[in-house]
Amino acid sequence: MPQTQCCRCGYDGCAPYAQAIATRKAAINQCPPGGGETIVALAQLLGVAPQPLDLARGSPKPFAIARIDESSCIGCTLCIQACPVDAIVGAAKLMHTVLAERCTGCELCLPPCPVDCITMFPANRAWMRADAERARKHYHSRQSRLARDKSTTTKATTVEPGVPSDDLATRQAAIAVAFARARARRAARQR
């Protein structure tokens, strides 16, 4: 797989698509970025006949890299959230930029941009196996970071043990209990 993580195959990344192919739940012709070369390699690997690319999923395109018009960027962070390989850096309400050496050309940053300040520019080179290996590493690194962040957020959003903070009434009740304890301590000190 080319490791662009573009999801054009209908799966949530290259690994789930590869797993679906391995278990014969998906056809080998669903990867537009991989094109005919990937289809032939998969056919040889699995001992099946090559198939023409499923053009309903898109057609192969030359490798391109996203660029952000920094003067138009409003710092919404939606592109950062969409990028599967952490190729976009920036902060909320500040300009963002694309790390060209990380960009896979997946185009997942284009749809969420509310001001259409992202465009794809030709990379003037082919996507190489080394690019795929680097993209896989960045993708897995991002997935690990997101899992850690989710774990930390889950721990931090618990007001008291066993009291989830996403329920407004429960949060308000926990706050009321905390205030009552504080008032009781203050009253005890005043005696």
C-alpha positions, 0 to 999 in steps of 0.5 A: 500500500502507498501509505497515503492514508487517503481513505479513497479505498473506502477504509479508514487508512491503508492498514485496514484496507490491506487487512480487508484484502488479506481476508478477501473482504475487499478487492485489490483494485480500490487504491487510486494512489497506488494505481496499477503498480499496487494492483499488480503487486497485490495480485502477485502477492495473493496469486490472483489475476490483476484487475483494472482500477475501480475508477469509482474511487478516483483515478491515479494522480501525480504526487502533489503536496498541500500548501496553505495560503498563510495570509488567508488561514484563520487558524481554525485547526480543522486541517490539523485534525484531518491530517493523518500524518501530522504534516500540518502545524500551527495553533488555534487562531494562528497561521498554519503551514504544511511540512512538505516532507511529511505531506502524503498528498491525501487531500483530506485537509481540503474539505474541512478548510472553511476558507479554502486556503489549501491547494495541492501543488505538484511535487515534481517527483514520484511517490517512492517506497521510502515516502511510504515507509516514512508516512507509515511511521508518521501515521502510527506515531499520530495514532499513538499520540491520539490514543495517549491524548484520549486516555489522558482526557478521559482521566482528566474529565472525571470530576470524582472517581466514578463520576463522568464529567460529560453529564451536566447534571452530574457535574453540577451535583459534584460541584455542589458537593464540593462547595458544601464540603468547603462551606463545612470546613470554613464553618468548622474553622470559624468555631 
